[in-house]
Amino acid sequence: MRPEFSPAALTHRLSLGGRQALISVTVAFAAYLPTHLIGLHQGFWSAITAIAVAQARFRDTASTARKQFVGAAIGGVTGLVLLLGLGDHLLVYAAAVMVSVVLCWILNIADCSQLAASTTTIILLVPWSGSPELAFLSRVSEVGWGVCVGVSIVWLEGRIFPIKT
């Protein structure tokens, strides 16, 4: 099916895209700016998560938020446990990614598996000064903060400016 390029269709898509762009900028700033005040040292993870969570409709945002947080928790715990148990090695990283994905499938939340693997990657491959436990707590807190900000702003925005279809 070819997309419609009539002036009305383009205007409608521009309006929706502009709305989404404003939401993305708003959630990014709202998630990033207070991070140091609340004790998070790499607030860009919060901004990235808030942008990823913020969808045009609240129900889509809530679904994405669940995947982000649950995936981050599973991937973070898996990465931390294997790192502490087996050490810092690329084979441990590969095993942690595999375990986090399989664990999501076993728990019947396969839609969280990519985010679990991504968080495992962040825990095991992104340089961090400090203990692995602190890296885990920071990453999950940053993701959690981004999720909360994204969900809250999209919910509020939908109440103030409902989408007209």
C-alpha positions as CSV (number, residue, x, y, z in Angstrom):
1,M,0.0,0.0,0.0
2,R,1.4,3.4,-1.0
3,P,1.3,6.2,1.5
4,E,-1.0,9.0,0.8
5,F,0.7,12.3,-0.2
6,S,-2.3,14.6,-0.4
7,P,-1.9,18.0,1.3
8,A,-4.4,17.0,3.9
9,A,-2.6,13.7,4.7
10,L,0.8,15.4,4.8
11,T,-0.6,18.1,7.1
12,H,-2.0,15.5,9.4
13,R,1.3,13.5,9.5
14,L,3.2,16.8,10.1
15,S,0.9,17.7,13.0
16,L,1.2,14.2,14.6
17,G,5.0,14.1,14.0
18,G,5.4,17.6,15.5
19,R,3.4,16.5,18.5
20,Q,5.6,13.4,18.9
21,A,8.8,15.5,18.5
22,L,7.6,17.9,21.3
23,I,6.8,15.0,23.6
24,S,10.2,13.4,22.9
25,V,12.1,16.7,23.7
26,T,10.0,17.2,26.8
27,V,10.5,13.7,28.2
28,A,14.2,13.8,27.4
29,F,14.8,17.1,29.3
30,A,12.5,16.1,32.1
31,A,14.3,12.8,32.6
32,Y,17.8,14.2,32.1
33,L,17.9,17.5,34.0
34,P,17.2,16.4,37.5
35,T,19.3,13.2,37.4
36,H,22.3,14.6,39.4
37,L,20.0,16.1,42.0
38,I,18.4,12.6,42.6
39,G,21.8,10.9,42.7
40,L,22.0,9.4,39.2
41,H,25.4,10.1,37.5
42,Q,24.7,9.1,33.9
43,G,21.4,10.8,33.2
44,F,21.6,10.2,29.5
45,W,20.3,6.6,30.1
46,S,17.2,8.2,31.7
47,A,16.7,10.5,28.7
48,I,17.2,7.6,26.2
49,T,14.7,5.5,28.1
50,A,12.1,8.3,28.4
51,I,12.3,8.9,24.6
52,A,12.0,5.1,23.9
53,V,9.0,4.9,26.2
54,A,7.1,8.0,25.0
55,Q,4.6,6.9,22.3
56,A,1.7,8.8,20.8
57,R,-0.9,7.0,22.9
58,F,-0.8,6.3,26.6
59,R,-1.6,2.6,26.2
60,D,1.3,2.1,23.9
61,T,3.5,4.1,26.3
62,A,2.5,1.9,29.2
63,S,3.2,-1.3,27.2
64,T,6.6,0.0,26.2
65,A,7.4,1.2,29.7
66,R,6.7,-2.3,31.1
67,K,9.0,-3.8,28.5
68,Q,11.7,-1.3,29.3
69,F,11.6,-1.7,33.0
70,V,11.2,-5.5,33.1
71,G,13.8,-6.0,30.4
72,A,16.2,-3.8,32.2
73,A,15.7,-5.6,35.5
74,I,16.1,-9.1,34.1
75,G,19.1,-8.1,31.9
76,G,20.7,-6.2,34.8
77,V,20.3,-9.0,37.3
78,T,21.5,-11.6,34.8
79,G,24.5,-9.5,33.8
80,L,25.4,-8.8,37.5
81,V,25.0,-12.4,38.6
82,L,27.1,-13.8,35.8
83,L,29.7,-11.0,36.2
84,L,30.1,-11.6,39.9
85,G,30.0,-15.4,39.5
86,L,32.2,-15.9,36.5
87,G,34.2,-12.7,36.1
88,D,34.7,-10.1,33.4
89,H,35.2,-11.8,30.1
90,L,33.6,-11.8,26.6
91,L,32.4,-15.3,27.0
92,V,30.6,-14.3,30.2
93,Y,29.0,-11.5,28.3
94,A,27.8,-13.8,25.6
95,A,26.4,-16.2,28.2
96,A,24.7,-13.4,30.0
97,V,23.0,-12.2,26.8
98,M,21.8,-15.7,26.1
99,V,20.6,-16.4,29.6
100,S,18.7,-13.0,29.8
101,V,16.9,-13.7,26.5
102,V,16.1,-17.3,27.3
103,L,14.9,-16.3,30.8
104,C,12.4,-13.8,29.2
105,W,11.1,-16.5,27.0
106,I,10.7,-19.0,29.9
107,L,8.8,-16.3,31.9
108,N,6.5,-15.8,28.9
109,I,7.7,-12.2,28.4
110,A,9.6,-12.6,25.1
111,D,8.8,-9.1,24.2
112,C,11.2,-8.0,27.0
113,S,14.1,-10.1,25.7
114,Q,15.8,-7.5,23.5
115,L,15.7,-4.9,26.2
116,A,17.1,-7.5,28.7
117,A,19.9,-8.3,26.3
118,S,20.6,-4.6,25.8
119,T,20.8,-4.0,29.5
120,T,23.1,-7.0,29.9
121,T,25.3,-5.4,27.3
122,I,25.3,-2.0,29.1
123,I,26.1,-3.7,32.4
124,L,29.0,-5.8,31.0
125,L,30.4,-3.6,28.2
126,V,29.9,0.0,29.1
127,P,32.9,1.2,31.2
128,W,32.0,2.1,34.8
129,S,34.1,3.1,37.8
130,G,33.0,1.4,40.9
131,S,31.5,-1.9,41.8
132,P,29.4,-4.0,39.5
133,E,26.6,-3.8,42.1
134,L,26.7,0.0,41.9
135,A,26.7,-0.1,38.1
136,F,23.6,-2.3,38.2
137,L,21.7,-0.1,40.7
138,S,22.6,3.0,38.7
139,R,21.5,1.6,35.4
140,V,18.2,0.2,36.7
141,S,17.5,3.4,38.6
142,E,18.3,5.5,35.5
143,V,16.0,3.3,33.4
144,G,13.3,3.4,36.1
145,W,13.5,7.2,36.3
146,G,13.2,7.5,32.5
147,V,10.2,5.1,32.5
148,C,8.4,7.1,35.2
149,V,9.1,10.4,33.5
150,G,8.0,9.2,30.1
151,V,4.8,7.5,31.3
152,S,3.9,10.5,33.5
153,I,4.4,13.1,30.8
154,V,2.6,11.2,28.1
155,W,-0.3,10.5,30.5
156,L,-0.5,14.2,31.4
157,E,-0.2,15.4,27.8
158,G,-3.0,13.0,26.7
159,R,-5.3,14.5,29.4
160,I,-4.5,18.1,28.4
161,F,-4.3,17.6,24.6
162,P,-6.2,14.5,23.6
163,I,-5.4,13.2,20.1
164,K,-8.2,13.9,17.6
165,T,-8.5,11.3,14.9
